[in-house]
Amino acid sequence: MSETTELHKRRSLVLPTLIIAISSTDPPTLILSISLIEVAIAFGVSVSLAGQIRSITSVLAVVAALAMGMMSVRYNYKSLLLGGLIITLVSALCCKFAPSFILLIICFSAMGLASSLVRPMVFSYIGEYYPGEQRSKVVGTLASLRSVSYLVMVQLIRVVVSDWGWRGAFLFLVVPMTFLGLALSIKVLPSVKNRETTSQTNVLEGYRGVLASRSALACLLGNLLAYGAWCGGVLTYTVTYLREAFLLPLSEASNIFSGLIAGFLVGNYLGGLLAKRLGGKRVIVASSLLTGILIIGYMNSPNIHLTVVLTAVMSLLAGITLTCENTLLLGQVPSYRGTVMSLNSAAIQLGLALGAALGGLILYIYSWSIMSVAFGAMYILAAIVYKFGAKDVGLSTQAGSGQQGVIREVKVV
């Protein structure tokens, strides 16, 4: 009786543990985004050059994510996730003490490797552990609570950077949260491995299976463009844009950025509901198209008041889009879900590299307004790709296999 109670308790903690694990990979990029000017001043480089830390990190993450496509077929999800959290922990300590810009790039780049380990494994857990009819709700819950973590971290980073500098933020925020995620993952997460994963399985079959699916490829390309525009572009440069274009102090710019995250949080919640009611593809096409138009407007508005309004609506729609993207992708090629999510991580990281590099280049040559046009165009192009390439796989068709997967494939250790 006690063993049954303990098993139920551990299973109820799986989703909270996954949320903490994936959220622990977010603060490093937030620290860079919020204190980009301070980092540039500390090492005597331009803001556009400092912004390339993100693009270099994402390039390494692409390579790691492609390798993950093979490792997810061979190895246990839990081992890979724990490896990513350990790398995050060590990298945060190295960033705290990095004496030069080059060494900071090297230390921070390891975060890209960690993200490519943690993120796909979190969503692979969801795909394997939860039946099909529950996934949109679970993904929406994860995205919403992850955004709450974002919102809290923005304010904590502002306070810590103001008092102890950006180096202190790595020590006092990243290290404790990552340690918590690591401890919970060791204690709570079950050992999950696909039933298809056998000694006879060719690791390249996963890649062939995904690349043979036109719908999966469309989802991956759309995600590359949307995440590149939003995470590589908007989230990376918004605080710096507000501080330079409107001469706002760090505290006010951070508050507006918090509003952006709050809008994104609401969008995450609505995205899960809308995907279940209307279908992921229909929602993605509409929300990504509108997000692209608003991105073009928010860096071209004549005053801060209009910018704030556009930012709020834009972030809500972006939250809807990114939540539905994950829900839609989980239905693609379910036999190789680990490989799908690893390739998605590679696509996202390539998009982040593209967004950060493109933004820095445009800022160096042109202006903020041209940058927003480029990011908006990426989102609009993503909407076109989703519209004509992706298929909305019905969640109900996966419910039975998903539920059986919980019984056959999940081993609690």
GITAPE-V577507 format. One record per pair of residues at least 4 apart in sequence whose C-alpha atoms are under 7 Angstrom apart, sorted by the first residue. I is the first residue (numbers start at 0). GAP is how many residues later the second one is. If there is no record, write none. Layout:
I;GAP / I;GAP
//
This chain:
0;4 / 1;4 / 2;4 / 3;4 / 4;4 / 5;4 / 6;4 / 7;4 / 8;4 / 9;4 / 9;178 / 12;4 / 12;175 / 13;4 / 13;174 / 13;175 / 14;4 / 15;4 / 16;4 / 16;164 / 16;167 / 16;168 / 17;4 / 17;104 / 18;4 / 18;123 / 18;127 / 19;4 / 19;161 / 20;160 / 21;96 / 21;97 / 21;100 / 22;123 / 22;126 / 23;150 / 23;153 / 23;154 / 23;157 / 24;90 / 25;4 / 26;4 / 26;126 / 26;147 / 27;4 / 27;142 / 27;146 / 28;4 / 29;4 / 30;4 / 30;126 / 30;135 / 31;4 / 32;202 / 32;203 / 32;204 / 32;206 / 33;205 / 34;4 / 34;131 / 35;4 / 35;11 / 35;14 / 35;15 / 35;204 / 36;4 / 36;10 / 36;203 / 37;4 / 38;4 / 39;4 / 39;5 / 39;6 / 39;7 / 39;10 / 40;4 / 42;57 / 42;58 / 44;4 / 44;5 / 45;4 / 46;4 / 47;4 / 47;312 / 47;315 / 47;316 / 48;311 / 50;305 / 50;309 / 51;4 / 51;304 / 51;305 / 51;308 / 52;4 / 52;52 / 53;4 / 53;299 / 53;302 / 54;4 / 54;297 / 54;298 / 54;299 / 54;301 / 54;302 / 55;4 / 55;53 / 55;297 / 56;4 / 56;51 / 56;52 / 56;54 / 56;55 / 57;4 / 57;54 / 57;291 / 57;292 / 57;294 / 57;295 / 58;4 / 58;290 / 58;291 / 58;294 / 59;4 / 59;49 / 59;52 / 59;53 / 60;4 / 60;51 / 60;52 / 60;55 / 60;285 / 60;288 / 61;4 / 61;284 / 61;287 / 61;288 / 62;4 / 63;4 / 63;49 / 63;52 / 64;4 / 64;51 / 64;277 / 64;278 / 64;280 / 64;281 / 65;276 / 65;277 / 65;280 / 66;4 / 67;4 / 67;49 / 67;274 / 68;269 / 68;270 / 68;273 / 68;274 / 69;4 / 69;133 / 70;4 / 71;4 / 71;5 / 71;266 / 71;267 / 72;124 / 72;130 / 72;265 / 73;123 / 75;4 / 75;115 / 75;116 / 75;117 / 76;4 / 76;44 / 76;114 / 76;115 / 76;116 / 77;4 / 77;111 / 77;113 / 77;114 / 78;4 / 79;4 / 79;37 / 80;4 / 80;36 / 80;37 / 80;40 / 81;4 / 81;100 / 82;4 / 83;4 / 83;30 / 83;31 / 83;33 / 83;34 / 84;4 / 84;29 / 84;33 / 84;93 / 84;97 / 85;4 / 86;4 / 86;23 / 86;27 / 87;4 / 87;23 / 87;26 / 88;4 / 88;86 / 88;89 / 88;90 / 89;4 / 90;4 / 90;16 / 90;17 / 90;19 / 90;20 / 91;4 / 91;78 / 91;79 / 91;82 / 91;83 / 92;4 / 92;77 / 92;78 / 93;4 / 93;13 / 94;9 / 94;12 / 94;13 / 94;75 / 95;71 / 95;72 / 95;74 / 95;75 / 97;5 / 97;6 / 98;4 / 99;4 / 100;4 / 101;4 / 102;4 / 103;4 / 104;4 / 105;4 / 109;4 / 110;4 / 111;4 / 112;4 / 113;4 / 114;4 / 115;4 / 115;229 / 116;4 / 117;4 / 118;4 / 119;4 / 119;221 / 119;222 / 119;225 / 120;4 / 121;4 / 122;4 / 122;218 / 123;4 / 123;213 / 123;214 / 123;217 / 124;4 / 125;4 / 126;203 / 127;274 / 127;277 / 127;278 / 128;277 / 129;4 / 129;5 / 129;272 / 129;273 / 129;276 / 130;4 / 130;268 / 130;271 / 130;272 / 131;263 / 131;264 / 131;266 / 131;267 / 131;270 / 132;262 / 132;263 / 132;266 / 133;4 / 134;4 / 134;192 / 135;4 / 135;136 / 135;139 / 135;140 / 135;191 / 136;4 / 136;135 / 137;4 / 138;4 / 138;133 / 138;184 / 138;188 / 139;4 / 139;128 / 139;129 / 139;131 / 139;132 / 139;183 / 140;4 / 140;128 / 141;4 / 142;4 / 142;125 / 142;180 / 143;4 / 143;121 / 143;124 / 143;125 / 144;4 / 145;4 / 146;4 / 146;114 / 146;117 / 146;118 / 147;4 / 147;117 / 148;4 / 149;4 / 149;111 / 150;4 / 150;107 / 150;110 / 150;111 / 151;4 / 152;4 / 153;4 / 153;100 / 153;104 / 154;4 / 155;4 / 156;4 / 156;12 / 157;4 / 157;93 / 157;96 / 158;4 / 159;4 / 159;5 / 159;8 / 159;9 / 160;4 / 160;5 / 160;7 / 160;8 / 163;4 / 164;4 / 165;4 / 166;4 / 167;4 / 168;4 / 168;5 / 169;4 / 169;5 / 170;4 / 171;4 / 172;4 / 173;4 / 174;4 / 175;4 / 176;4 / 177;4 / 178;4 / 179;4 / 180;4 / 181;4 / 182;4 / 183;4 / 184;4 / 189;220 / 189;221 / 189;222 / 189;223 / 190;219 / 190;220 / 190;221 / 190;222 / 191;217 / 191;218 / 191;219 / 192;216 / 192;217 / 193;215 / 194;214 / 196;4 / 203;4 / 204;4 / 205;4 / 205;130 / 205;133 / 206;4 / 206;132 / 207;4 / 208;4 / 209;6 / 209;123 / 209;130 / 210;6 / 212;4 / 213;4 / 213;175 / 214;4 / 214;174 / 214;175 / 214;176 / 215;4 / 215;113 / 215;116 / 215;174 / 216;4 / 217;4 / 217;167 / 217;168 / 217;171 / 217;172 / 218;4 / 218;110 / 218;167 / 218;171 / 219;4 / 219;124 / 219;127 / 220;4 / 221;4 / 221;160 / 221;163 / 221;164 / 222;4 / 222;124 / 222;125 / 223;4 / 223;123 / 223;124 / 223;126 / 223;127 / 224;4 / 224;126 / 224;153 / 224;154 / 224;157 / 225;4 / 225;152 / 225;153 / 225;156 / 226;4 / 226;5 / 226;121 / 226;124 / 226;125 / 227;4 / 227;5 / 227;120 / 227;123 / 227;124 / 227;126 / 227;127 / 228;4 / 228;5 / 228;126 / 228;146 / 228;149 / 228;150 / 229;4 / 229;5 / 230;4 / 230;5 / 230;121 / 231;4 / 231;119 / 231;120 / 231;121 / 231;123 / 231;124 / 232;4 / 232;122 / 232;123 / 232;126 / 232;142 / 233;4 / 236;4 / 237;4 / 238;4 / 238;14 / 238;15 / 238;18 / 239;4 / 240;4 / 241;4 / 241;5 / 241;6 / 241;11 / 242;4 / 242;5 / 242;6 / 242;7 / 242;10 / 247;4 / 247;5 / 248;4 / 249;4 / 250;4 / 251;4 / 252;4 / 253;4 / 254;4 / 255;4 / 255;52 / 256;4 / 257;4 / 258;4 / 258;53 / 259;4 / 259;51 / 259;52 / 259;55 / 260;4 / 261;4 / 262;4 / 262;49 / 262;52 / 262;53 / 263;4 / 263;51 / 263;52 / 263;54 / 263;55 / 264;4 / 264;54 / 265;4 / 265;50 / 266;4 / 266;49 / 266;50 / 266;51 / 266;52 / 266;53 / 267;4 / 267;51 / 267;52 / 267;55 / 268;4 / 269;4 / 269;50 / 270;4 / 270;48 / 270;49 / 270;50 / 270;52 / 270;53 / 271;4 / 271;51 / 271;52 / 272;4 / 273;4 / 273;5 / 273;9 / 274;4 / 274;5 / 274;8 / 274;49 / 277;4 / 277;5 / 278;4 / 278;113 / 279;4 / 279;44 / 279;47 / 279;48 / 279;112 / 280;4 / 280;47 / 280;105 / 280;111 / 281;4 / 282;4 / 283;4 / 283;37 / 283;40 / 283;41 / 284;4 / 284;98 / 284;101 / 284;102 / 285;4 / 286;4 / 286;30 / 286;31 / 286;33 / 286;34 / 287;4 / 287;30 / 287;33 / 287;91 / 287;92 / 287;95 / 288;4 / 288;90 / 288;91 / 288;94 / 289;4 / 290;4 / 290;23 / 290;26 / 290;27 / 290;88 / 291;4 / 291;84 / 291;85 / 291;87 / 291;88 / 292;4 / 292;83 / 293;4 / 293;16 / 293;20 / 294;19 / 294;77 / 294;80 / 294;81 / 295;4 / 295;76 / 295;77 / 295;80 / 296;4 / 297;9 / 297;12 / 297;13 / 298;69 / 298;70 / 298;73 / 299;69 / 300;5 / 300;6 / 302;4 / 303;4 / 304;4 / 305;4 / 306;4 / 307;4 / 308;4 / 309;4 / 310;4 / 311;4 / 312;4 / 313;4 / 314;4 / 315;4 / 316;4 / 317;4 / 318;4 / 319;4 / 320;4 / 321;4 / 322;4 / 323;4 / 324;4 / 325;4 / 327;64 / 330;62 / 332;4 / 335;4 / 336;4 / 337;4 / 338;4 / 339;4 / 340;4 / 341;4 / 342;4 / 343;4 / 344;4 / 345;4 / 346;4 / 347;4 / 348;4 / 349;4 / 350;4 / 351;4 / 352;4 / 353;4 / 354;4 / 355;4 / 356;4 / 357;4 / 358;4 / 358;12 / 359;4 / 360;4 / 361;4 / 361;5 / 361;8 / 361;9 / 362;4 / 362;5 / 362;8 / 365;4 / 366;4 / 367;4 / 368;4 / 369;4 / 370;4 / 371;4 / 372;4 / 373;4 / 374;4 / 375;4 / 376;4 / 377;4 / 378;4 / 379;4 / 380;4 / 381;4 / 382;4 / 383;4 / 384;4 / 385;4 / 394;4 / 397;4 / 398;4 / 399;4 / 400;4 / 401;4 / 402;4 / 403;4 / 404;4 / 405;4
//
